[in-house]
Amino acid sequence: MSAAMIKEFRLPDLGEGLTESEILSWKVAVGDTVALNQVIAEVETAKAVVELPSPFAGVVTALHEQPGTVVEVGKPIVSFEVEGDDDGPAAAGQAPVTPKREPNLVGYGAVPEGSGRPARRARTFASPVAGPAAAAPAAPTATEPVIEPVETGAPAARTGPASAAERPRSTPPVRKLAKDLGVELTAVTGTGAGGLITRDDVRNFVGGGDLPAAARALAGAEGAVGAARGMATERETRTPIKGVRKLTAAAMVSSAFTAPHATEFLTIDVTPTMELLSRLKASRTFEGFKLTPLTLVAKALLIALRRQPSLNSRWDEANQEIVQYNYVNLGIAAATPRGLTVPNIKDAHSMSLTELSTALTSLTETARAGKTSPAELSGGTISITNIGVFGIDAGTPILNPGEAAILAMGAVRKMPWEYRDEVALRQVMTLSLSFDHRLVDGEQGSRFLADIGAILADPGMVLAMV
């Protein structure tokens, strides 16, 4: 009979050399029996939210990290009691189990000393995690602050009123509010980061009945004035820079200061395209498909790329080469609850209009649900951003790193327009094309944009282009 043993599961690299991930939630608790590949946690990388499967079948003995904590790759996150004496994925040199929505977990292993990776950031979490040697703590009550976990050697978070020997942590506006209300801050429990006393802490203290009615009335009036002005009670709101926002910021800065951007604009009469769109929607061939102006703009871009392939390339600085793609992974900028992402449609160049419509619909729904995988965010070759959905006519889009061009499509508006030597009310759109001037000359960029415009102004022009 095999003896039981403890196995540790270390956080793997969830794709493309990512160095850390945030534990969003645990799907298991200490003492739970789990099966191989059962989802045990939901983690967020800089690119996507990923469900993490169990690499073992056994009993959970410890959860080493709290939800809300950013963990370095290679750090233990969960321990299991398993039967058998063979080494599992936690052993060095073996690949861990593949998570859902991601083909492989790479870079798995302990973090070497002196790797220069940033220290783990501990933050407030929604529910505590029990360790193997201690019972799970009770959930905090409404009047009991959640204790923020801290690193060894760091100052402990304040869990009660400040002592008289130390000055309570607060901001000048909070100290003024406390003075106006006659509140002694040393008696107030701070619930902000690191025990910081906030306006709400002071008002809650007053509302608890420890002060005269006049002071409580003043506190209520102060809060009402802020609410009436449509402002938050705090003067500032601070949000940690992490996840998609952190990756997007780094990518945009790198792109803006690495690739020499050039942007061109073209305003066109897209009435024929909008009329075509209406006919296609009414056609039995496209029944059940979601067709939008974006679908037709994307198809026009793919056709124009055949004539100007330099727009579908990248600059390889390390090897001093220009890499031209013979396929198109079409990126679509998507605004999601997690921030801006640019998932891409693989091999879009080979798709029919119905296939492209299906792919766009799936991509959009997945992005809005926050389920886009790292694989879907990698490998794009050229991108489209639809700023028209926000009522914007034109802009200067920043290149997605590693791509030569990005097209922004503006809103379709009814405007007076020259049509057959007369002024008529027509549907007009502005296209904005940004390109990497190292890869694309002005002539190539202009011809590419003109080709897209020609197709949208007269869809029949496709016959002369393909």
C-alpha positions as CSV (number, residue, x, y, z in Angstrom):
1,M,0.0,0.0,0.0
2,S,1.4,3.4,-1.0
3,A,2.1,5.9,1.7
4,A,0.5,9.3,1.7
5,M,2.8,12.2,1.1
6,I,2.5,16.0,0.7
7,K,2.9,17.5,-2.7
8,E,3.3,21.3,-3.4
9,F,1.9,22.9,-6.5
10,R,3.9,25.9,-7.6
11,L,2.4,28.7,-9.7
12,P,3.4,28.0,-13.3
13,D,4.1,30.5,-16.0
14,L,0.7,30.8,-17.8
15,G,2.2,31.9,-21.1
16,E,5.0,33.9,-22.8
17,G,7.3,34.4,-19.9
18,L,4.8,36.1,-17.5
19,T,6.5,36.5,-14.1
20,E,3.5,36.8,-11.8
21,S,-0.3,36.2,-11.5
22,E,-3.0,37.3,-9.1
23,I,-5.0,34.8,-7.2
24,L,-8.6,35.9,-7.8
25,S,-10.4,33.1,-6.0
26,W,-10.1,29.6,-4.6
27,K,-12.5,27.0,-5.8
28,V,-11.5,24.6,-3.1
29,A,-10.8,24.7,0.7
30,V,-8.5,23.0,3.1
31,G,-9.8,19.4,3.6
32,D,-11.5,19.1,0.2
33,T,-10.8,16.0,-1.9
34,V,-10.1,17.0,-5.5
35,A,-9.7,15.0,-8.7
36,L,-7.0,15.4,-11.3
37,N,-7.6,18.4,-13.5
38,Q,-10.4,19.7,-11.3
39,V,-10.4,23.5,-11.3
40,I,-9.0,24.7,-8.0
41,A,-8.5,28.4,-8.5
42,E,-9.1,31.4,-10.8
43,V,-6.0,33.5,-11.5
44,E,-5.4,36.6,-13.5
45,T,-2.3,37.2,-15.5
46,A,-1.4,40.4,-17.2
47,K,-3.3,39.1,-20.2
48,A,-6.3,37.0,-19.2
49,V,-8.3,35.3,-16.4
50,V,-7.4,31.6,-16.4
51,E,-8.9,28.6,-14.5
52,L,-6.1,26.6,-12.9
53,P,-6.6,22.8,-12.7
54,S,-5.3,20.5,-10.0
55,P,-2.1,18.7,-11.0
56,F,-2.9,16.0,-8.4
57,A,-5.8,13.9,-7.1
58,G,-5.8,14.1,-3.3
59,V,-6.8,16.2,-0.3
60,V,-6.0,19.9,0.0
61,T,-3.9,20.4,3.1
62,A,-2.9,24.1,2.7
63,L,-3.7,27.1,0.5
64,H,-0.5,29.2,0.7
65,E,-1.8,32.5,-0.8
66,Q,-4.8,34.7,-0.2
67,P,-7.3,35.8,-2.9
68,G,-6.1,39.2,-4.1
69,T,-2.4,38.4,-3.7
70,V,0.0,38.7,-6.7
71,V,2.2,35.7,-6.7
72,E,5.5,35.2,-8.4
73,V,5.9,32.2,-10.8
74,G,7.4,29.3,-9.0
75,K,6.0,30.1,-5.6
76,P,4.0,27.4,-3.8
77,I,0.3,28.1,-3.8
78,V,-1.4,24.9,-2.7
79,S,-0.4,21.6,-1.0
80,F,-2.0,18.2,-1.4
81,E,-1.9,14.9,0.4
82,V,-1.6,12.3,-2.2
83,E,-1.2,8.5,-2.4
84,G,1.9,7.1,-4.1
85,D,5.6,7.6,-4.2
86,D,6.2,8.9,-7.7
87,D,7.0,12.5,-8.3
88,G,4.2,14.6,-9.8
89,P,4.2,17.9,-11.7
90,A,5.6,19.7,-8.7
91,A,8.9,18.0,-9.2
92,A,11.6,19.9,-11.0
93,G,11.9,19.3,-14.7
94,Q,8.4,18.1,-15.3
95,A,5.6,19.9,-17.0
96,P,2.5,20.8,-15.0
97,V,-1.1,20.1,-16.1
98,T,-2.5,22.3,-18.8
99,P,-5.1,24.8,-17.6
100,K,-8.4,25.4,-19.4
101,R,-8.2,27.9,-22.3
102,E,-4.4,27.8,-22.4
103,P,-2.4,25.1,-24.3
104,N,0.5,24.8,-22.0
105,L,2.1,26.1,-18.8
106,V,5.7,27.1,-19.5
107,G,8.6,28.2,-17.4
108,Y,7.4,26.1,-14.5
109,G,9.9,25.8,-11.6
110,A,11.3,27.6,-8.6
111,V,12.4,31.2,-8.9
112,P,16.2,31.4,-8.9
113,E,17.8,33.6,-6.3
114,G,18.8,37.0,-7.6
115,S,16.3,36.8,-10.4
116,G,15.3,40.4,-9.8
117,R,11.6,39.7,-9.8
118,P,9.5,42.1,-7.8
119,A,8.4,41.2,-4.3
120,R,4.9,39.9,-3.9
121,R,2.3,42.5,-3.2
122,A,-0.2,41.6,-0.5
123,R,-3.6,43.3,-0.6
124,T,-6.9,43.2,1.1
125,F,-8.8,40.0,0.3
126,A,-12.4,39.0,0.5
127,S,-12.1,35.7,2.4
128,P,-9.2,34.4,4.5
129,V,-7.5,31.1,3.6
130,A,-6.9,28.5,6.2
131,G,-3.4,27.0,6.6
132,P,-2.6,23.5,7.6
133,A,-1.6,24.3,11.1
134,A,-4.4,26.7,12.0
135,A,-8.2,26.7,11.9
136,A,-9.8,29.0,9.4
137,P,-10.5,32.4,11.0
138,A,-14.0,33.7,11.3
139,A,-15.3,36.1,8.7
140,P,-15.0,39.7,9.8
141,T,-18.2,41.4,11.1
142,A,-19.5,44.7,9.8
143,T,-17.6,46.5,12.5
144,E,-14.5,44.4,12.4
145,P,-11.9,45.5,9.8
146,V,-10.3,43.0,7.5
147,I,-6.6,42.6,8.3
148,E,-4.4,43.2,5.3
149,P,-1.7,40.5,5.0
150,V,1.9,41.8,5.2
151,E,5.3,40.5,4.3
152,T,7.7,39.3,7.0
153,G,9.4,42.2,8.7
154,A,6.8,44.8,7.4
155,P,4.8,46.9,9.8
156,A,1.7,45.1,11.0
157,A,-1.7,46.4,9.7
158,R,-3.6,48.4,12.3
159,T,-6.5,46.4,13.7
160,G,-7.8,48.7,16.4
161,P,-7.7,52.3,17.7
162,A,-4.3,54.0,17.7
163,S,-2.6,54.2,21.0
164,A,-2.0,57.5,22.7
165,A,1.7,57.1,22.2
166,E,1.6,57.2,18.4
167,R,0.1,59.6,16.0
168,P,-2.9,58.0,14.1
169,R,-2.4,57.7,10.3
170,S,-4.8,60.0,8.5
171,T,-4.9,62.7,5.9
172,P,-5.2,66.5,6.5
173,P,-8.9,66.6,5.4
174,V,-9.7,63.7,7.7
175,R,-7.9,65.4,10.6
176,K,-9.9,68.6,9.9
177,L,-13.2,66.7,9.8
178,A,-12.3,65.0,13.1
179,K,-11.5,68.4,14.7
180,D,-14.7,69.9,13.5
181,L,-16.7,67.0,15.0
182,G,-14.7,66.9,18.2
183,V,-13.4,63.4,17.5
184,E,-10.1,62.2,19.1
185,L,-8.5,60.2,16.3
186,T,-6.6,58.0,18.7
187,A,-10.0,56.5,19.6
188,V,-10.9,55.7,15.9
189,T,-10.2,52.4,14.2
190,G,-8.7,52.9,10.7
191,T,-10.0,50.6,8.0
192,G,-7.9,52.1,5.1
193,A,-4.7,50.7,3.7
194,G,-2.2,50.0,6.5
195,G,-4.7,51.2,9.1
196,L,-5.3,54.7,7.5
197,I,-8.2,56.5,9.1
198,T,-10.7,57.6,6.5
199,R,-13.6,60.1,6.5
200,D,-16.0,57.2,6.7
201,D,-14.2,55.9,9.8
202,V,-14.7,59.2,11.5
203,R,-18.3,59.5,10.5
204,N,-19.0,55.9,11.6
205,F,-17.4,56.6,14.9
206,V,-19.7,59.7,15.3
207,G,-22.7,57.7,14.2
208,G,-22.1,55.1,16.9
209,G,-23.5,57.4,19.5
210,D,-20.3,58.3,21.3
211,L,-20.7,62.0,20.6
212,P,-23.5,64.6,21.2
213,A,-26.4,64.8,18.7
214,A,-25.1,68.1,17.4
215,A,-21.8,66.5,16.3
216,R,-23.6,63.6,14.7
217,A,-25.8,66.0,12.8
218,L,-22.8,67.9,11.5
219,A,-21.2,64.7,10.3
220,G,-24.4,63.8,8.4
221,A,-24.6,67.2,6.9
222,E,-21.0,67.1,5.7
223,G,-21.6,63.8,4.0
224,A,-24.8,65.1,2.4
225,V,-23.1,68.1,0.9
226,G,-20.5,65.8,-0.8
227,A,-23.3,63.6,-2.1
228,A,-25.3,66.5,-3.4
229,R,-22.3,67.7,-5.3
230,G,-22.0,64.3,-7.0
231,M,-18.6,63.7,-5.5
232,A,-17.0,60.9,-3.6
233,T,-16.5,61.6,0.1
234,E,-12.7,61.0,-0.3
235,R,-10.7,63.5,-2.3
236,E,-8.8,60.8,-4.1
237,T,-9.3,57.2,-5.2
238,R,-6.3,55.1,-5.7
239,T,-6.4,51.9,-7.8
240,P,-3.5,49.4,-8.0
241,I,-1.9,49.3,-11.5
242,K,-2.1,45.6,-12.4
243,G,-3.4,43.0,-14.8
244,V,-4.5,44.2,-18.3
245,R,-4.1,47.9,-17.4
246,K,-0.5,47.3,-16.4
247,L,0.3,45.3,-19.6
248,T,-1.6,47.8,-21.9
249,A,0.3,50.8,-20.4
250,A,3.7,49.1,-20.8
251,A,2.9,48.0,-24.4
252,M,1.6,51.4,-25.5
253,V,4.6,53.3,-24.0
254,S,6.9,50.8,-25.7
255,S,5.1,51.1,-29.0
256,A,4.8,54.9,-29.0
257,F,8.6,55.4,-28.2
258,T,9.9,52.5,-30.4
259,A,8.0,52.6,-33.7
260,P,7.9,55.9,-35.6
261,H,4.2,56.4,-36.1
262,A,2.6,58.0,-39.1
263,T,-1.2,58.5,-39.3
264,E,-3.3,59.2,-42.4
265,F,-7.0,60.0,-42.6
266,L,-9.6,59.3,-45.3
267,T,-13.3,60.4,-45.2
268,I,-15.5,58.5,-47.6
269,D,-19.1,58.0,-48.6
270,V,-20.0,54.5,-47.4
271,T,-23.7,54.7,-48.4
272,P,-23.2,51.8,-50.9
273,T,-21.6,49.6,-48.2
274,M,-24.4,50.4,-45.7
275,E,-27.0,49.5,-48.4
276,L,-25.1,46.3,-49.1
277,L,-25.1,45.5,-45.4
278,S,-28.9,45.8,-45.3
279,R,-29.3,43.5,-48.3
280,L,-27.0,40.9,-46.8
281,K,-28.9,40.9,-43.5
282,A,-32.1,40.2,-45.4
283,S,-30.5,37.4,-47.4
284,R,-31.1,33.8,-46.5
285,T,-27.4,33.1,-46.9
286,F,-26.6,35.3,-43.9
287,E,-29.7,34.4,-41.8
288,G,-28.5,33.9,-38.2
289,F,-25.2,35.7,-38.8
290,K,-24.4,39.0,-37.0
291,L,-23.3,41.4,-39.7
292,T,-22.1,44.9,-38.8
293,P,-20.1,47.7,-40.4
294,L,-17.0,46.2,-38.6
295,T,-17.5,42.9,-40.5
296,L,-17.4,44.6,-43.9
297,V,-14.5,46.9,-42.9
298,A,-12.5,43.9,-41.7
299,K,-13.2,42.1,-45.0
300,A,-12.1,45.2,-47.0
301,L,-8.9,45.4,-45.0
302,L,-8.1,41.8,-45.7
303,I,-8.6,42.3,-49.4
304,A,-6.4,45.4,-49.4
305,L,-3.6,43.6,-47.7
306,R,-3.2,41.4,-50.7
307,R,-2.1,44.4,-52.7
308,Q,0.0,46.0,-49.9
309,P,1.6,43.2,-47.9
310,S,4.1,45.5,-46.2
311,L,1.3,46.5,-43.8
312,N,1.3,42.9,-42.5
313,S,4.8,42.7,-41.2
314,R,7.0,43.4,-38.2
315,W,10.4,44.9,-37.4
316,D,12.8,42.3,-35.8
317,E,15.3,44.5,-34.0
318,A,17.3,41.6,-32.5
319,N,18.0,40.0,-35.9
320,Q,17.9,43.2,-37.9
321,E,15.2,41.7,-40.2
322,I,11.9,42.7,-41.6
323,V,9.5,39.8,-41.1
324,Q,6.6,39.7,-43.6
325,Y,3.6,37.5,-42.6
326,N,2.0,35.3,-45.3
327,Y,-1.1,35.0,-43.1
328,V,-3.3,37.4,-41.2
329,N,-4.1,37.2,-37.5
330,L,-6.6,40.1,-37.4
331,G,-6.6,41.9,-34.0
332,I,-9.8,43.6,-32.9
333,A,-9.5,46.1,-30.1
334,A,-12.1,45.4,-27.4
335,A,-13.1,47.5,-24.4
336,T,-13.7,45.0,-21.5
337,P,-14.3,45.3,-17.8
338,R,-10.7,44.4,-17.3
339,G,-9.5,47.2,-19.7
340,L,-8.4,47.3,-23.3
341,T,-7.5,44.0,-24.9
342,V,-6.7,43.1,-28.6
343,P,-7.6,39.5,-29.2
344,N,-7.1,38.3,-32.7
345,I,-8.8,36.1,-35.3
346,K,-6.3,33.5,-36.4
347,D,-5.9,33.1,-40.2
348,A,-8.6,35.6,-40.9
349,H,-7.2,35.9,-44.5
350,S,-8.6,32.5,-45.4
351,M,-12.2,33.2,-44.0
352,S,-15.3,33.8,-46.0
353,L,-17.6,36.6,-44.9
354,T,-19.8,34.2,-42.9
355,E,-16.8,32.7,-41.2
356,L,-15.4,36.2,-40.4
357,S,-18.8,37.2,-39.0
358,T,-18.9,34.1,-36.7
359,A,-15.3,34.7,-35.6
360,L,-16.0,38.4,-34.8
361,T,-19.1,37.6,-32.8
362,S,-17.3,34.9,-30.8
363,L,-14.3,37.1,-30.2
364,T,-16.5,40.0,-29.0
365,E,-18.6,37.9,-26.7
366,T,-15.6,36.2,-25.2
367,A,-13.8,39.5,-24.6
368,R,-16.8,41.1,-22.9
369,A,-17.2,38.1,-20.6
370,G,-13.6,38.4,-19.6
371,K,-12.8,34.9,-20.8
372,T,-10.2,35.8,-23.5
373,S,-7.2,33.4,-23.2
374,P,-3.5,34.5,-23.4
375,A,-3.3,32.5,-26.7
376,E,-6.0,34.6,-28.3
377,L,-4.2,37.8,-27.3
378,S,-0.9,36.7,-28.8
379,G,0.4,36.6,-32.4
380,G,-1.6,39.4,-34.0
381,T,-0.3,40.8,-37.3
382,I,-2.5,43.8,-37.9
383,S,-5.4,45.4,-36.0
384,I,-8.7,47.3,-36.2
385,T,-10.2,49.5,-33.5
386,N,-13.8,50.6,-33.9
387,I,-14.0,54.0,-32.2
388,G,-17.2,54.7,-34.1
389,V,-19.2,52.8,-31.5
390,F,-18.4,55.6,-29.1
391,G,-19.6,58.3,-31.5
392,I,-16.0,59.3,-32.4
393,D,-15.2,60.3,-36.0
394,A,-11.4,59.9,-36.1
395,G,-8.3,59.4,-34.0
396,T,-4.6,58.5,-34.1
397,P,-4.5,54.9,-32.9
398,I,-1.2,53.6,-31.4
399,L,0.2,50.4,-32.9
400,N,-0.2,47.2,-31.2
401,P,3.4,46.1,-30.3
402,G,4.9,44.0,-33.1
403,E,2.5,45.1,-35.7
404,A,3.0,47.4,-38.7
405,A,-0.4,49.0,-38.9
406,I,-3.7,49.6,-37.1
407,L,-6.9,50.9,-38.7
408,A,-9.5,53.0,-36.7
409,M,-13.0,53.2,-38.1
410,G,-15.1,56.2,-37.1
411,A,-18.8,56.6,-36.7
412,V,-21.1,56.4,-39.8
413,R,-22.9,59.7,-40.0
414,K,-25.5,61.2,-42.3
415,M,-23.9,64.3,-43.8
416,P,-24.3,66.6,-46.8
417,W,-22.0,65.2,-49.4
418,E,-21.2,65.7,-53.1
419,Y,-23.0,63.0,-55.0
420,R,-23.3,63.0,-58.8
421,D,-22.4,66.6,-59.0
422,E,-25.1,67.5,-56.5
423,V,-25.3,67.9,-52.7
424,A,-27.1,64.9,-51.1
425,L,-27.5,63.5,-47.6
426,R,-25.1,60.5,-47.5
427,Q,-23.7,58.1,-44.9
428,V,-20.1,59.1,-44.3
429,M,-17.2,57.5,-42.4
430,T,-13.6,58.6,-41.6
431,L,-10.9,56.0,-41.5
432,S,-7.6,56.6,-39.6
433,L,-4.5,54.5,-40.4
434,S,-1.4,54.5,-38.2
435,F,1.6,52.6,-39.5
436,D,5.3,52.0,-38.6
437,H,7.3,54.2,-40.9
438,R,10.3,51.9,-40.6
439,L,8.2,49.2,-42.4
440,V,5.7,51.1,-44.4
441,D,6.5,54.0,-46.8
442,G,4.0,56.8,-47.2
443,E,3.1,55.5,-50.7
444,Q,2.3,52.0,-49.4
445,G,0.3,53.3,-46.5
446,S,-1.7,55.7,-48.7
447,R,-2.4,53.1,-51.3
448,F,-3.6,50.6,-48.6
449,L,-5.9,53.2,-47.1
450,A,-7.2,54.3,-50.5
451,D,-7.9,50.6,-51.4
452,I,-10.0,50.1,-48.3
453,G,-11.8,53.4,-49.0
454,A,-12.5,52.4,-52.6
455,I,-14.1,49.1,-51.5
456,L,-16.3,50.7,-48.9
457,A,-17.3,53.5,-51.3
458,D,-18.1,51.0,-54.1
459,P,-18.1,47.3,-53.0
460,G,-18.1,46.3,-56.7
461,M,-14.5,47.5,-56.9
462,V,-13.5,44.2,-55.3
463,L,-13.9,42.6,-58.7
464,A,-11.0,44.8,-60.0
465,M,-8.8,44.0,-57.0
466,V,-8.8,40.3,-56.6
